[in-house]
Amino acid sequence: MPATNNPVEYIEHHLTNLQVGHGFWSIHLDTLIFSWLLGAILVLISWRVGRKLSPDAPSGLQNLLEAILEFVENQIKSTFPGYSPLIGPLAFTVFTWVFLMNAMDLLPIDLLPKIASLLGIPHLRVVPTTDPYTTLGMALTVFALTIYYNFRVRGPLNYLKSFLVHPFGIWLFPINIVMTVIEELAKPLSLGLRLFGNMFAGELVFMLIALLPWWAQWLPGGAWSIFHILVITLQSFIFMVLTIMYLAMAHTNDDGAH
Amino acid sequence: MNVTATLFGQMLTFAVLVAFVWRFLWGPMTHMLAERSRRIADGLAAAEKGKHDLERAQRRAVELLRETRQQASEILAQAEKRANEIIDEAKSHAKHEAEGILSAARSEIVRETNAAREQLRVSVVQLAVVAAGRILEEEIDADAHAKMLGAVVQQI
């Protein structure tokens, strides 16, 4: 006996955000609340560990965070030219926060929405990264930072000049402008949509598994969950590496470097 | 997809999170890690230095020991020599003193002998005078005959 008799309705129900307001003020409450909760966990852990760091006898969470921090730092050192105080915390936050949000996908897909519906909440999507507003929000923040650093490090003129001369040289500048604009805009779009697409697809597969008869769910469900542990880690890692890379590009003075 | 408050909400959340992580975790932790690696490096350098110092101290100790042994044996030899000297000195001194004592005793003996002899002479003279007086039945005036008696005493 499947979870529902109407698969289309089931999936549509699961893909609908808990939304209030209209137009610009339409707010995805579930996305915001869950990302805030996970952010709050991150904040709480950071604060508790950061408040009493033990240089001699690190234990528990501090070890974990140190390991992540050194991992992130190694990634930065291998890609990022020079030094920027922002890049470390930025990459660290991207990695941990995206990982936590992705990890919500590993909860049983009907668990929280069921509880919510019992409490009278009609829709609930618990994985913030399956909402493009989250992933594109982060990607656009990174994009804004790349523009800021392009202006600061390469100078506004050099940056604008790269729109004219790249990639075909100055004589084909109309084509260059179009190409470069597309290239620049593709960065945040691909950054945000990659994460969104992966997590959305992963969630969809969980829904399809949930539509199987109950006795047939454990094998594909277990397999997909285990595989998904890899996916959520990999996707948060990719998002972090691309963030570092885009900022690294903005920090390279060489116009030809892409 | 439209531009909505959710998008800006997530951007803001992201920014706040980054700022918080920066301020409360990344900053202190990188500082702590740098401090730790510095301390480890310092500790290793100190250990290396300590090892060198130890080696030097050991070499110095061995050298000192050797010097000391040599000095000790020298002192010992000197002491032996000095002891022998003292013994010799003491011997000669004692010999000297013994000789002194001996000669003093000898002279004492001589003096005593002379004194005894003198007394004996006087006694003999008195005896002689008494005996002569008995024989002569006459008092001899000692004072009157002192000169003569002196001569007699000398002859005895």
Interface residues (C-beta under 8 A of the other chain):
Chain A: G21 G23 F24 W25 S26 I27 H28 T31 L32 S35 W36 G39 L42 V43 S46 W47 V49 G50 R51 L53 P55 L65 E66 L69 E70 E73 P85 L86 G88 P89 L90 F92 T93 T96 W97 P128 D131 P132 Y133 T134 L136 G137 M138 L140 T141
Chain B: M1 N2 V3 T4 A5 T6 L7 F8 G9 Q10 M11 T13 F14 A15 V16 L17 V18 A19 F20 V21 W22 F24 L25 W26 G27 P28 M29 T30 M32 L33 E35 R36 R39
